[in-house]
Amino acid sequence: MPTHFQINALGIPSESESKYWFKRYEKHFPRLGQIGFFDRSWYSRALIEPTMGYCSETRYKSFMNRVLNWEHRHMDNGLLLTKFYLSIDKEAQLYRFEDRLNNPLAYWKFSENDLNARKKWAVFTDYKEQMFNHTSSDRSPWVVINANQKKEARLTCMLYLVRAFGRLNFESLTREDTRVTHTIRLGGVKFRGLTLQQLAVLKELKAQEKRYVDLD
């Protein structure tokens, strides 16, 4: 049972940190019995940095060629690593930007750089696909989570970790067998890998959708 956890949200790197990229993150790795969360991990070098021109092509290619071996080496030394990619679509991103601009409690989260990055959505997407293709392995795969709905994304991440690292005889408080997943189609979109609770929510949305259609 972990006795401590830490959240690491590193800021703009210094020139030395940018040069010795992996060491920057190794300093924040969790110790034995701890959990560490990285809010934007070392994969900034594979995504936002090349998209925005913050790193050279040489440093980008060096990262892409070395990162899997680096991860595997730490895993050999006992690190349990899960790489989540929280994916949102362009419309959801725009909604969040508008919410930040109009919400005085969230306005501080918005920056001019957010808009600049949005203008390069296609470039970012290309780098994202390269990252998935070249930095995923059987030992260190990418786990892509639909994050358009924040609460659902967080619960999905939690359930994934429970399944991956929990006790073999784990039993949820609802007595649900978490190894069983469900599927439903809503609004032309097929949702897979759902828990019973998630399925129930989407079934209710589907029923509401049908009622609105009937009223029309």
C-alpha positions, 0 to 999 in steps of 0.5 A: 500500500503506497504511503505517499503520493506526489504530483509533479507539474514542472514549469518551463525548463532551464537550458540545462534541464532542456539539455539533460531532459531525462535527468530532469524527470528522474529527480522527481521519480517516486521512491519505494512505496510511493506514487508519483503523478506527472502533469505533463510528463517527459513526453512534452519533448515529443508533443508541445515542444516540437509543435511550438518550436521549443526544441531543436529537431536534433533533441526531438529525434534523440528523445524519440530514439532513447525514450523507450529504452530509458523507460524499460531500464527504470522498469527493470529497476522496479518502476511501475509505469502507466502512460495515460494520454487524455484525449479531447477533441477540438470542440471540447478544447474550445469549450474549455477555453471559453469557460476559462475566459468567462469564469473568474475562478478559472481565468488564470488557467488561460494563456496566450500560448493556449491559442497559439497551440490551438492554431497548430492543431494539425501539426500537434496531431501529426506529432501525436501520431508519431509518438503513439507509433514510436514510443509504445511497447508491450511493456510500456504502452500508451493508454488513451482515455477519452477526456471530453468529460473530465469526471468520466476520464478520471474514473476511467483512469482510476479503474484502469490502475485498479485492474492493472495493479490491484489485488487479484481478488479485488472486489469493488464496493458495488460488488461489480466484477470490474473485469467485465466491460460493456458497450453501448452506441449513443448518438452514432458513437460506440462507447466501449470498455464501460463499467456498469455505472458508466453504462447506466449513465449512458443508457439514461442519456439514450433514453432522454435522447429518444424522448426528445425525438418522440416529442419532435 
